[in-house]
Amino acid sequence: GTVEQRIEAAAAALIALGGDVEVTRTDEGLVIQGHGCPLGRAVSSRPEVCTAVESFVSDVAGATAIQRCDHGERPRCRFAMGE
């Protein structure tokens, strides 16, 4: 499929794993934006968990994902997607 279709597939995979995400278009291109993180408890104490999810998203999308996640009290995923 197209890059956009593959990014949508990566978002669907995150949803299947319990995430609450959507794909949006921003000034930096397509972004997978999370509204809830199924790994929130782990991410709060170990932000590097997002690196594993970044690799997963990149593999599923066949495109580079760059994590821009919020690691605060209420962690939220955010992956800027390249082509």
URHU-V427484 format. One record per pair of residues at least 4 apart in sequence whose C-alpha atoms are under 8 Angstrom apart, sorted by the first residue. I is the first residue (numbers start at 1). J is the second residue. If there is no record, write none. Layout:
# URHU-V427484
i:j
I:J
I:J
This chain:
# URHU-V427484
i:j
1:5
1:6
2:6
3:7
3:61
3:62
3:63
3:83
4:8
4:30
5:9
6:10
6:60
6:61
6:62
7:11
7:23
7:32
7:60
7:61
7:63
7:81
8:12
8:23
8:61
9:13
9:60
9:61
10:14
10:57
10:58
10:60
10:61
11:15
11:21
11:22
11:23
11:32
11:57
12:16
13:17
14:18
14:19
14:20
14:21
15:19
15:20
15:21
17:38
18:37
18:38
19:34
19:35
19:36
19:37
19:38
20:34
20:35
20:36
20:37
21:32
21:33
21:34
21:35
21:36
21:77
22:32
22:33
22:34
23:30
23:31
23:32
23:33
24:30
24:31
24:32
24:33
25:29
25:30
25:31
26:30
26:31
28:80
29:80
29:81
29:82
30:80
30:81
30:82
31:78
31:79
31:80
31:81
32:77
32:78
32:79
32:80
32:81
33:76
33:77
33:78
33:79
34:76
34:77
34:78
35:76
35:77
36:40
36:74
36:75
36:76
36:77
37:75
37:76
37:77
39:43
40:44
40:74
40:75
40:76
41:45
42:46
42:47
42:49
43:47
43:48
43:49
43:50
43:71
43:75
44:71
44:72
44:73
44:74
44:75
47:51
47:71
48:52
49:53
50:54
50:67
50:69
50:77
51:55
51:67
52:56
53:57
54:58
54:65
54:66
54:67
54:79
55:59
55:65
56:60
57:61
57:65
58:62
58:63
58:64
58:65
59:63
62:83
63:81
63:82
63:83
64:81
64:82
64:83
65:79
65:80
65:81
65:82
66:79
66:80
66:81
66:82
67:77
67:78
67:79
67:80
68:77
68:78
68:79
68:80
69:75
69:76
69:77
69:78
69:79
70:74
70:75
70:76
70:77
70:78
71:75
71:76
